[in-house]
Amino acid sequence: MTGRLERSHLYVPASSWPMIEKAARGSADAVVIDLEDAVAVEKKVASRANVIRAFRELDFGSRLRVYRINGLDTPFAYRDLVDVVEAVGDRLDLVMLPKANAARDVQFVETLLTQIEAAQGFSRPVGIEAQIETAAGVLNVREVARSSPRLETLIFGSGDFAASAGMPLENIGERGVYDEDYPGDRWHHVMQSIVLSARANGLRCLDGPYAGLNAPEDLIRAARTARGLGFGGKQCIHPKQLEAVNTVFSPAAAEVAHAEAVCAALDEARRSGRGAVSLNGRMVDAANIRMAQDTLSRHQQAQAKEQE
């Protein structure tokens, strides 16, 4: 599950066919065709046809093919699943579930997917990505993270979470006056809870989007903060955010060089029969080796993507 490259998600409204076509050729690791927030209520039902058409007709290359259903508290969610998955479930990688409040929410989606796949004769299971964006979701994130073998990713949704928790927020993903007043990071607890729950269960984890389209330095700062906490990627709402996000969540040249040196030191120690490994006068333990190997794996994935 964690093997998929998912540095960047690009949201596109399911109601806009031109935007979907453009996204399928873009630089996002995953294209998320959105039936939820990006689509007006009166267009939600009709927009399912664009999701089906996109996965049936467009070539997404190596980009992950994802669509976001409406919340389970709406009258749209079950038909979002049934109509789309019945039609193109064999061409779909992931379904995104917004506002996952408890394990049973993920299990509801899992049950429908299992029944649809059995009825249609699909052999490749569709994965699930769950957004943690309510107070209940944060309190139950541990249970959500181990709710289903189909679950691949936990995603932080700061906008809806702020509304659920009663936290003032000017713009999604951006720092505001209340961040300056608080002597710390207002989002640290929820973000770290999502990361730890994901990593403990072998899942990927992504940070939510940044609303500012004309503040690239702030976007990079937000992405670096997320990566520092352990997130593996970030969602984007515009194609011009993708380059910065992909760069932040790809190992830098210095990181790759250090990882290669660590692995080389390990190989040399093994050849010489030494149990202890050192590099530049410092001991290298098992944790250093695991991090180096992970860095090289992510670098190889990123390189393969760029070459494509």
Summary of the structure (lengths in Angstrom):
residues: 308
radius of gyration: 20.3
end to end distance: 21.6
largest distance: 69.8
contacts: 1000
relative contact order: 0.11
helix: 52%
strand: 14%
